[in-house]
Amino acid sequence: MIDISRIKLSNAQIAWRAAQDIADGAYVNLGIGFPEMVARFQPEGRQAIFHTENGVLDFGPAPEPGAEDWDLINAGKKAITLRPGTSFFHHADSFAMVRGGHLDLAVLGAFEVAQNGNLANWSTGKGGIPAVGGAMDLVQSAKRIAVLTDHVTKTGAPKLVDRCTLPLTGVACVTRVYSSLAVVDIESGHFVLREKVAAISFDDLQALTGAPLHTDGPVADLICTKDLA
């Protein structure tokens, strides 16, 4: 089996790749942690409108170290900056935006994604308080759900699977997965491979995936030319 540690994308590179698909003016919620990195990599000439569940819309990038105003944070308790037109509102109003279907895209992390689009991404209590949080609202309400994840776990087990074994966040909700090795769409209950890192063969990628990978045309090379930390 190929040593994927030498060829896989970093988290920053995965976030960069996902950012290239976000349309100008899209209303986007970025999940806590890794997905927050997507905001750093908006293509030139595009500006997404970022939403956070604690009640801020159209905020700006993270401030420089030392310039944080800790009254201005996102749902992950990370410092944010303000843009002209940034708005603040009650937590309940924020979830009314989510549940009302006003978000074009939610970008989340994952422990498991099943080939039918089921998602498991919340803590089951090991080392933290078990809580599904706002993700269960996001995955059933945003127009599209994208997942950012390593292709396998730290022990090498597939994270793209036939069926989720962990508690579900949402059912049949994920539309696209950006992994450290591939870009995979979920269509008609199947994983459809769109891009893969050039250094891995289809067969080796399939061996690292817990359900069949389908194709419906040429598979492009997954390239991130940026040297991202």
ROTOR-802926 format. One record per residue (C-alpha): x, y, z. Coordinates in pm, whole numbers. Each point is the difference from the previous one (the first is absolute). Layout:
BEGIN
X	Y	Z $
...
//
This chain:
BEGIN
0	0	0 $
125	346	-89 $
126	226	280 $
-263	273	-17 $
177	221	256 $
233	113	-282 $
-271	90	-250 $
-312	108	187 $
-113	362	19 $
40	195	323 $
-307	138	175 $
80	345	-141 $
22	-140	-352 $
-335	-179	42 $
-155	326	121 $
155	187	-294 $
-148	-250	-246 $
-346	27	157 $
15	380	-11 $
45	-4	-378 $
-356	-132	-41 $
-176	266	208 $
-190	248	-215 $
26	374	42 $
-271	123	234 $
-84	-344	137 $
-129	-19	358 $
229	-248	173 $
30	-151	347 $
341	-142	89 $
10	-272	264 $
212	29	312 $
366	-92	-39 $
154	-112	-328 $
-281	138	-226 $
59	352	136 $
318	4	-210 $
-207	29	-319 $
-52	372	69 $
373	61	-48 $
-1	-114	-360 $
-275	181	-188 $
97	39	-364 $
84	349	-117 $
-310	189	-110 $
-239	-209	212 $
-143	75	342 $
-216	-251	182 $
-230	121	278 $
95	-202	306 $
-254	-86	269 $
67	-123	353 $
-261	-152	229 $
74	232	291 $
-148	289	-200 $
237	170	-245 $
-39	36	-377 $
256	116	-258 $
297	20	234 $
359	38	-117 $
319	-202	32 $
176	-83	325 $
195	294	146 $
376	8	22 $
139	-160	317 $
-20	249	283 $
-276	204	-165 $
-290	-219	114 $
-315	153	148 $
-142	-288	203 $
-347	151	-9 $
6	-91	-371 $
9	-378	-41 $
-155	-273	-211 $
-174	-316	122 $
337	-167	47 $
110	282	233 $
253	120	-260 $
58	374	-39 $
-150	164	-309 $
9	346	-157 $
-282	216	-128 $
-76	103	-357 $
-220	285	-122 $
-349	-143	41 $
81	-261	263 $
-313	-62	205 $
-67	-141	347 $
-318	-171	116 $
-149	-228	262 $
93	-368	10 $
-362	-90	-74 $
-1	220	-310 $
320	-169	-114 $
-164	-340	17 $
-309	136	-173 $
231	85	-291 $
139	-354	6 $
-333	-180	36 $
-163	231	-253 $
227	-134	-273 $
185	328	-59 $
351	-147	-9 $
142	-105	-336 $
270	-218	150 $
115	-149	328 $
357	-133	22 $
58	-256	276 $
253	-254	122 $
-79	-369	35 $
82	-321	180 $
-191	-203	-261 $
-187	68	-324 $
-212	-277	-150 $
-58	-54	-370 $
-367	98	43 $
103	341	140 $
-45	-79	369 $
236	197	224 $
150	-76	343 $
205	289	131 $
-74	65	366 $
182	-91	319 $
-120	-311	180 $
151	120	325 $
355	-130	-11 $
200	289	137 $
-286	245	-21 $
-367	65	62 $
-211	-191	-254 $
-199	251	-203 $
-122	4	-359 $
-42	380	17 $
-127	206	-291 $
130	-244	-260 $
-325	-198	6 $
-186	316	-108 $
259	96	-261 $
7	-336	-176 $
-377	-12	-45 $
-45	363	-100 $
293	130	-209 $
-40	-44	-375 $
329	-190	-28 $
218	-180	255 $
372	-40	-65 $
230	-204	221 $
373	56	56 $
185	-300	138 $
306	-218	-9 $
-76	-298	-223 $
80	-247	277 $
19	3	380 $
326	15	193 $
-5	-381	8 $
-55	-24	-375 $
-370	-92	5 $
-222	150	-273 $
-203	310	84 $
-204	-35	-319 $
-206	-308	76 $
-287	-222	-107 $
-198	81	316 $
78	226	293 $
64	-184	326 $
15	314	216 $
-303	207	111 $
-139	197	-292 $
-2	376	-33 $
-223	-10	-306 $
-154	-237	-253 $
68	14	-376 $
134	353	31 $
360	9	-130 $
43	101	-364 $
379	22	-39 $
307	-119	193 $
339	171	-24 $
247	-249	145 $
377	-10	28 $
8	-226	-307 $
-307	74	-210 $
-307	204	-81 $
-307	-223	12 $
-362	83	-77 $
-294	-192	145 $
-259	-72	-265 $
-287	-252	3 $
142	-178	304 $
351	-40	-142 $
345	153	35 $
92	156	-337 $
371	81	-35 $
69	339	-158 $
367	64	85 $
285	-191	164 $
361	79	79 $
205	-101	-300 $
242	-213	201 $
-262	-254	104 $
-160	-254	-231 $
-372	-59	-13 $
48	-348	146 $
206	127	295 $
-256	274	66 $
-279	-257	-12 $
186	-214	254 $
-5	299	238 $
-373	61	-51 $
-268	-200	180 $
-251	-8	-286 $
25	-20	-381 $
128	304	-187 $
-190	65	-322 $
100	212	-299 $
-212	154	-275 $
279	157	-202 $
366	100	24 $
141	42	352 $
202	321	29 $
322	37	197 $
-53	153	343 $
262	273	0 $
78	267	255 $
301	194	-121 $
1	230	300 $
255	-78	273 $
-235	33	293 $
84	-52	366 $
//
